[in-house]
Amino acid sequence: MNVNDSAEGDHAQYWFNTYTHEVEQGAQSDYRQLLGPYATRGEAENALQHAKERNEAWDAEDASWRGDA
């Protein structure tokens, strides 16, 4: 399967490339370099911020579970 093939047909998907820091419409690069898919270009543009917020929340949950909080 080509990385440009979409299982969802004509529905646009956006990806954030962690190497170039560019948004791609359709997965154009190696999946190991991509975050996504996202439904909109705006969501993909905020991928790193979203990942940071999610990681911080998970870290807080882990600390609470361990009794560190």
C-alpha positions in Angstrom: 0.0 0.0 0.0 1.3 3.4 -1.0 1.6 6.0 1.9 -0.6 8.3 -0.2 -3.4 5.7 -0.3 -6.2 6.6 2.0 -8.5 4.0 3.6 -11.2 6.7 3.7 -11.2 7.4 0.0 -11.7 11.1 -0.8 -11.8 12.4 2.8 -8.8 14.7 3.3 -6.5 13.8 6.1 -3.7 16.0 7.4 -0.5 15.0 9.0 2.2 16.9 10.8 5.8 16.0 9.7 8.0 16.0 12.8 11.2 16.4 10.7 10.1 19.3 8.5 7.5 20.8 10.8 5.2 21.1 7.8 1.6 19.9 7.4 1.0 17.4 4.7 -2.4 16.7 3.0 -2.3 13.0 2.8 0.5 11.0 4.2 3.4 12.0 1.8 6.3 11.0 4.1 7.4 7.9 6.0 4.8 7.3 8.8 7.6 7.2 11.3 8.0 11.0 10.7 4.3 11.8 11.0 1.7 12.7 13.7 -1.9 12.2 12.7 -4.1 11.9 10.9 -6.0 15.0 11.7 -9.3 16.1 10.2 -8.2 19.7 9.5 -5.1 21.5 8.6 -5.4 23.6 11.8 -5.5 20.5 14.0 -2.4 19.2 12.3 -0.6 22.6 12.7 -1.2 22.3 16.5 0.0 18.7 16.7 3.1 19.3 18.8 1.2 21.5 21.3 -1.6 18.9 21.5 1.0 16.1 22.1 2.7 18.2 24.8 -0.6 18.8 26.6 -1.5 15.2 26.4 1.9 14.1 27.7 1.6 16.5 30.6 -1.8 15.1 31.5 -0.6 11.6 31.4 2.5 12.5 33.5 0.2 14.0 36.1 -2.0 10.9 36.1 1.0 8.7 36.5 2.3 10.7 39.4 -1.2 10.6 41.1 -1.4 6.8 40.5 2.1 6.4 42.1 1.2 8.7 45.0 3.7 11.3 44.0 1.1 14.1 43.7 
